[in-house]
Amino acid sequence: MLWVGFHVLVFILLILDLFVINKKAHEITVRESIKWTGVWIGLAVLFGIGIWYWGTPQMALEFATGYIIEKSLSVDNLFVFLTIFSYFQVPAKYQHKVLFWGIFGALVLRAIFILGGVVLIQQFHPVIYIFGGFLLFTGIKLAIQQEQKIEPEKNPVLKLLRRTMGVSKYYHEDKFFIKRLGHTFATPLFVVLVLIETTDLLFAVDSIPAVIAISENPFIIYTSNVFAILGLRTLYFALAGLVNIFHYLNLGMSIILMFIGMKMMLSDIFKIPIALALGVVVGILVLSVAASLIIPKKDELEK
């Protein structure tokens, strides 16, 4: 009943979002975006309080930690979304619809990933060391790698899509498909949706093990993921113009991934209390944001 009730709640929220609040395609302003980002965060907080009241304080802390980790890791998604939208010159008023359906698909894919990951750990416990090592490796790689140039045109999924079905050259309002001369063609908006979906799938590879390191309760892992994703599209419009300000956030995320990886690998020897883990994650995020605001980027210092 808990699972059913949660999905009914999410379904109602998504229907309200697409067919009531954003019934007409329009450009989302920063002010509107910040307002709705606050609403989604508020809903997550209320849900966490509900878990504390009807569940246990431990479960509530696990939810809060998982939510913060997922939310912060999702910022990387926003940078990629911005690149994809800019590359395909997606009109601003249609971007919300693409993000909506992209997130809807992400909920299904992440549910499969989460249940698979939890079952793996329960049936074959040593896999926890593989997950932990992967997170540690990912964190180190993120810390030392230079900024990578994203080239959507080279995406293998996009190449496969263009080989298997016709794609029109122009946008047709907010439609994903059109019919011409008895044939169905995908529009560039559908191409963008496919790229958004595959991008989220790639990011889930490291974000989901990070939350599994915090909790092995599938409901806590899934709901923290869902609430982080639900507020992602409104957060995108708030941060789209500020992507270069938080230049130390990637370093902060790499440290968090390394910390979570170590926590996972040491779980059989020493269990880090969840309250301490939450404090470390929040502390690293605050420091990385503060450093971004105080210390200018290298290229700005050279000017």
N, C-alpha and C positions, 0 to 999 in steps of 0.2 A: 504493500500500500504506500510505503514511503517513496519508492521509486515511481510508482504510477502518479502519485500526487505531485511530485516534483516535476515530472514531464508535462503534466496538465498545466501547471503554473508557467513553465517555460513556453509552452505552446500558446497560451493566452497572451503572454507578454510579446511574443513574436508577431502574433496576429494583430495586436493593438499597434505595434510599431509600424508594420508594413501597410496595413489597410485602414488605419484610423489616423495615427499621428503623422505618418508620412505618405498619405494617400496620393498626394500630387507630387510628382518629381520636382524637386527644387534644390538649389544650392544650400548646403548646410553652413550656416555662419559659425564663427568661432564662439560667439556668445551662446548660441543654441546648443552647440556641441558641448561646451563646458557645463551647461545646465543639465543636459541629459547624461553626461558622464557622472555628475553628482548623484543623479537619480539611480543609476545602475550600481554605483558604489554603495549608496544608501541601502538598496535592496540586498546587496551582499552582506552588509553589516547586520541588517535585520535577520537575515537567514542564519548568520553566525550566532546571533543572540538566541535564536530559536533552537539551534543545536545545543548551546550551553544549557538552556532551560529544560528541553525535553531529552537531551542526550547526556553528555558529560562535559566538564570543563576541558578535559584532555582532547576530546573530539573537536570542540570549538577552537582550541589552539591549533590543532592540526589543520582545520579548515582555513583559519586565518593565515597560517604560514604558507599553505599550498596556494591560496588565492594571491597572496603578495608575490610569491615566486612566479606564478603563471602570468600575473599582470605585468611584472617587470620584464619577463622574458618575451612577452608579446610586443614590447616596444620595437624589437628588431623586425617583427612582421610589418610594423607601420612604415619603416624605412623602405622595405621592399614594395609594399603596396603603393607608396608614393612614386617609386621608380616605374612600376608597371603602368600606373595611371598616366604618368607624364609621357612615357614611351608611346603608348597607344592613343594619347591625346583624348582621354575619356572626358566628355563634358561633365562638369562638376555636379550637375543636377541628377546624373545617372549613377554616380559613384556609390551612393547610399544603397541602391538596389543591388549592385554587384556585391558589396560587402555583406548585405543581409543574407543573400543566398549562399555566399561563400561560407559564412559563419554557420548557417543551417547545415550545410554539408559537413563542416568541421565537427559539429556535435556528434554526428553519426560515426565518423571515422575515429574520433578520439575515444568514443565509448568502446569501440572494438579494440583499440590499442590498449586502453586502461585494463579492461577485463582480461585481455591476453597477457599483459604484463603481470597482473596480480596472480593469475593462475600459474604462470611460469615460476614465480617466486615461491608460491605455496607448494607446488609439486616438485620443484627442483631448486632448493634454497641457494646453492652456490651461484646461481645466475645473478644474485644480488651483487656479487663481486664484479661481474661483467658490466652490469649497469653502472656501478660506482666507478670502475676504471674508465668507462666510456665518458662519463660526466667529467672526470678529472682531466682526461685527454682533451675533451671539447673546451673546457675552461682554459687550459694552457694554450691551445691553438687560437682561441678567441683573443687571448691577451697578447700574443706575439705577432699575429697576422696583420698585415697592412690592410687598409680599406680596399675591399674588392669591388670591381666594377661589375654591375649586374647587367647581363645582356639577355633580355626576354626572348629575342628572336632565336637564340640558340637552344632554348628549352626543348628537350626531346619530345615532351608531351605535346607541345605546340606543333612541332614538325609532323608528328603522327596524326594529329587532328586535321591538319591541312591536307594530308595525303588521303585520309579516309572519307572526308566530306567536304563539300563546297563551302567556302567562306566568302561572304560578300565584302566588298571593299569599303562600304560606307555604313555608318550608324543609321539605324531606323528607329528613332526615338529610343525607348527603353526596352525594345524587344531583343530577345536572345536568338530567335529564329524567325525567318520569313519564308513565304512560299512564292516562287516565281516559275511560271510555265510548268506547273505540276511537280516541281522539285523543291525540296526543303534545303535552305541554306542557313548556316550559322552566321550570326553577325559578329563584328569585332568585339561587341560587348560580351558575347558568350566565350570568345577566346580569352578575354581578360578574366572572366569568372574561372575558367579552367586553370589559368596560371595562378590565381589567388588560392584556389583549392590545393593545387600541388605544392605551392609554397608553404601553406599551413601544415601540410602533411610532413614536409621536411623538418619544420620547426618542432613538430610534435615528437620527433625522434629523440630530442634531448630534453624537452620540457616535461614530458610525462614521466620518464625515469626520475627526474628531479623531485616530482611530487610523490612518487612511490617511495622515495627515500624518507619522506616525512610521515607518511601514513600508509598502511597496507589495507585500510578500509576502502573498498571500491566506491562506496557512496560518497565518502569524504573527498576522495581523489577526483571523482567525476564531477561533483557539484562545484568544487573549487575551480576546476577547469572551465565548466560551463559559465559560471558567473564572470570569470576573467574574460572569456571570449565574447559574452553578450555585450559587455561595455566597450569592446575593442573598436567597433566601427565609429561610435561617437567620439572616442578618444582620438581616433585618426584625424578627424576634422579639427580637433583642438590643437593637435601637435604638428599638423602638416606644415605649418609655417614656422615651426620652432625646432625642426629636426637637427639643426646644426648647433643648437645651444648646449644640449647635454652631451658634450663630446667625450666625457669620461664615464658615461653610463655603460658603454661596452666593457670597459675595464672592470667596473663594479660587477657586471653580470658574470664576467669570467671568474672573478674571485668567488662569487656566490656558487657557481657551478663546481668549482674546485672544492669548496667547503662542503657542499652537499655530497659530492662524490666521495670525499674522505669520510663523511658521516656514514655513508652507506657501507663502505669497505670495512669500517671499524665497528659496525653495529653488533657483531657477535662478541667483541672484546669489551667495548665501552659504548653504552647508549647515551648520546648527547640528549639532555632533556629538551623537550619540544619548545618550552618557554625560552631556553637559551638559544636554540636554533632560530626562533622567531626574532629575538633581539639582535642576533648577528646579521641576519638578512636585512632587517630594517636599518640597522646601523650602517651597513655597507652601501645601501641605496641612498641614504641621507648624505653620507660622505661623498659619494660619486656625483650627486646632483650639486652639492655645495661646492665641490672642487671645480665643476663645470662652470658655475656662475662666477667663481672668484678668479680662477686661472684661465686666461685666454688660450685659444688654440695656437699651435706653433706657427701656422701660416699667418695668423694675425699679429704675432710678435715680430715677425720678420718684415712686416709692412712699415 
